[in-house]
Amino acid sequence: MTVLILTSEEDVTADMVVARLHSTGTPVMRLDPADLPGKAVLSADYAHGDFDGHLSVNGHVLSMSGLRSIWVRRPGEPAAHAADPSPWLTAETRQALYGMLHSAAARWMNHPRNADQARLKPWQLRVAHLSGFAVPPTVFTTAPRLAREFTEAYRDVVVKSASGPPPGDPALALPTTLIGPDADFTAVAAGPALLQRYVPKRADIRLTSVGPRMFAARKTAEPGQVDGRYGETGHAWQPVPVPERIGKSVHEYVSLAGLAYAAFDFAEDMDGIWWFLECNQGGQFGFVELETGQPIAEEVALWLAQTRRREGQALPGLR
């Protein structure tokens, strides 16, 4: 039984997991959907009530009947590397590839349906509340008046991107920025703004959830630091135990979201409270493992190599 990893060729984090799968003798196929059609070939047959499908990459053939699990790591856009790429070819290739993979009886990390929903920041905050996390007051709005009123109510407020860095060449980075009630909110009418009460923090927390296992790491913040992704603090990530209350909330969150893998970001305030900031369903873990020695890649490999389904199921709706 083979593990299929959907990611780009240059993915060091995936390399770490592939090495551990190889060490256990678990067959692995690595595919970037951007290489289909071209370097990769697929075929799916549906006849007489039966289904049979095959993928071929660099001479390695994988039958859908021999597919154990699928890790949706960082796949490229289908057909992006084709000789004559087009939106039509991308749509056709996505239909063929993912339609075939959905037809197979394989475990997903994470299932595309659940992953798409889990990327939505407003939905994340709702699930975080239902899961019992401490969540800073937040507003998404296109109304300048409401943005101003929110900032006047909480005084110290940050504005940040809901979707992450926008596409572009060169790519643009949008750091979380501290603003006050005297800011000009006119531009809010041109596009949704995400405003959140600022949490003065003494540390950043990254918690990586793999199936039922959790790995938490802490990095001391500089005084007044707003966005932990930018600027050098002089501190390294250190492994820390997961508080019981946080552990229960993480299990609840991934169960509601139907996620086998999730990377949580928290801000630890001066009282030691972990405030939920976001949950990235495909977040990096390599940098944490390299600094802390936590066996995250090994746990991902173990999950992918198993045949028994144990991840949480997404609920049909949230009340």
N, C-alpha and C positions, 0 to 999 in steps of 0.2 A: 504494500500500500504506500502511495507516494504523497508527499506534501507539496502543494503548489504555492509558490510565493509570487505574488504580483507586485513587481517593483522595477525600478530602473536598474541599469547595469551597475552604476556607481552608487551603491548604498551600503555604507560601512556597517550600519546597524543591522541590516539584513545579513551581511557577511558573518557577523557574530553568531547569529542564530543558525545559519547554514553550517558553520563549523561544528556546532554542537549536535545538529541533526546527523551530520556525517559521522561524528564520533560514536553515535549509537547505532549506526548502520541503517538509518532511516532514509529511504530514497527521496530525493528532492528534485523538483523541476522549478526553475526560475524563469519567469516570463514577464517582459514589459509589453503591455498591450499596444504600446506605440510601435512595436516591431511586427504587428499583425495587420495586414498581410505583408509578407516579405521574408524576414528571417524565421518567422513562425508560420505554421500551417495548421488549420483546424478543419475538422469534418464532424458533422453531427447527423445521425440518421434516425428518423422516426418512422417506423413502419410496423404494421400488424400489432400495434399496441406495445411495441418494444422500443427502447431507446439505446443507442450506442453512439459514443462520441470519442474523438481522439484529438490530442494536441501533439504537435511535433516541433521541437526546438533544438536546433543544432544536431539533428539526427537522433535525438532522444524522444521516444514516443510514449505518451501517457494516455491510457484508456480511462474514460470516466468511471468505469467499473472498478478501477484500481486507485481512484482518488480518495485519499484519507481525509485531508483538510486543506483549506485555502486561507492563506494569510494575505489580506489586502493591505500591503505595506505602503508603498508610495508609487502606485501604477501611473504610467504615462497615459496621455489621451490616446484611445484606440486609433490606429492608422496614422499617427502623427509623423512616423518615419517613412511612410509610403512614398513611392516614386512620384505620385500625383495626389497629394493629400487634398481633401475637401471636406466641408461639413457633412455632405451626403455620405462619403466613404466612412467618416468617423461614426455616423449614426448607424450605418449598416454593419460595421465591424463590431460596434458595441452590442447591437442586437444579437449577432451571431455568437460572440464570445460569452457574454454574461448570460444569455439565454441558455447556452449549453451548460455552463457551470451551475446555474440554478437548477438544471434538470438532474444533476448528479446528487447522490446522497452523501454529501460531504459536510463537515463542520466548517464554520466560517469564523475568522477572526479579522474583522468583524463583518457581520452580514451587511451588504451594501444598503439594504433598506433601513436597518437600524443606524448604520453609520451616517447616512444622509440626514436623518432626523437629529442625531446626536450633535451634529455640527452647528445647529441653530442655537445661538446664544440666548434668545428669550426663552426657548424651550428648556435649555439647560438650567436656567435660574428657577423655573417652575419646578423641575424635578429635584433640584437641590433643596428647595423649600420643603417639598414633600418627603424628602429623605432625611430631614432633620439637621441639615447643615446651617451654620451661621452664615447668612448672606447679606452683604451690604445693601442698603436701599439703592435701587437702580431705576432709571427711566430710559425708555427708547421713545423718541419723539421727533416729529417734524414741525412742531409748534414752538417758535422762539419764546413765546410768553411762558409756556410750561417749563421750558428749559431754564429760563431765568428764575421762575418761582422755585424750582427744585434746588437750584444753586443757592438761592437766598435762604432756603430752609435748612440746608446742610452745610453751607459756608465752604468748607473744604471739599471740593468735588474733582474727580478726574473724568476726562473725556478720552475714549479709546475706540478702536475699531471693533465692530462686531464680527466681521468676516475675516480679519487678518490682513496682511499686506496685499494690496491690489495687484493684479497682473500687470506686467509692464517690463520693458527693457530699457534702462536698468530697473530692477525691482525697487519699489518704494517701501520704506519701513515707517510705520506709524507708532511711535512710542506712546505709552499712556502718559497723558499730560495733566498736571494739576492746574485748575483754573479757579477763579473766584467770581462772585456775583457781579463784578464790574466788567466782565468779559462781554464782547459783542456777540450776541446770539443770532444775528440776522441770518447767517449762513445755514442755520438749522433748517430753514424752510426749503433749502435746496436738496437736502438728503437726510435720512434718519440719523440722529445723534444718539450715542450711548453715553449717558452720564451716570456716574456711580459715586456714592459717598466714599471719600478717601479714607483708607485704613492706615494710620501711622503704624509701621511694622518694624519689628526687630529682626525678622527673618523671613525668607521665602521658603516655602515647603513644596516639594514635588513628591506626590504619592503615585506610584505606578501599580495598577491593579491588573493582575494576570490570572484569569479564572478566579479561584478563591484566595489566591495569595496576594499579599500587599507588601510593597517595599517603599518606605518613606525616607526622604532625605531632606536635610535642612542646610540652608546657607545664610549666615548672618548678613543682615543688610546694613548699609551705611546710613547714618542719621539723615533723615529727610529723603531717602531714596524712594522714587515713585515706581519706576519700571525696572524690575530685576533683570530683564533681558539685556539691558544696555548699561555700559559702564563697569569697570572692574572694582570689586569690593575688597579684594585682597583676601577673601575667605573662600574656602573650598566647601563643596558639598560633603556633608557628614551623615551617615546613617542614623536614624532615630526610630524609637519604637512608635507604633501607631496607637494613639489613645483609643480606649475601648469604644467611646462614643463615636469617634470618627470612623472606626472600623465598621460599626453597625450601619452608619450612614452610607459608607462606600458600598457595602453589600446591597443596601436598599437601592441606591442609585443605579448600579450596573444591572440589577435585576429589572428595574423599571425600564431602563434604556435598552436592555437586551444586548449588552456588550460583554465580550469575552476579554477585551483589553481596553484599558482607559488610563490616561495620565491626568491626574488632578493637580491643579495649582491652587495653593492657599497662601494667604498673608497671615503670619503670626503676629498678633498685636502685643502691646507691652504687658498685657495680662495673661499671655500665653494662649489666647483663643485663636483657633485656626479658622479664618474667614474664607469661604469658598469664593474663588475668582472665576475659574472655568474648568471644564473637563474636555480634554482633547482626545477624541477616540483614536487618533493615530499619532499621538505625540511621541517625540523622540525619547529614548531611554539610554542610548549609548553613552552620552556624556555623564550621566549619573552613575552608571555601572563602572565606568573607567575611574571615577574619582572615589567611589565608595566601596567598590568591590562586591556590591550586591549582585547575586546571580540572576539577574532579570532575563538575560538572553537564554540562559539554561531553562528557566521556567517557561518562557515562550516556546522553546523547542519541545519541552515535555508535553505541553498542552497540545501542540500541533501533532505530536507523534501518537497521542492517545486516540482510541477509537470510540470511547464512550463519551456521549454528549453530556456536558455538565454545566454549560453556561446558562445564565438566566434567560427567561423568555420575555420578550417585550409585551407589555400590556396593550390591549386593543385601544385603550383610551385612558386619559387622565381626568380625574374628577376634581 
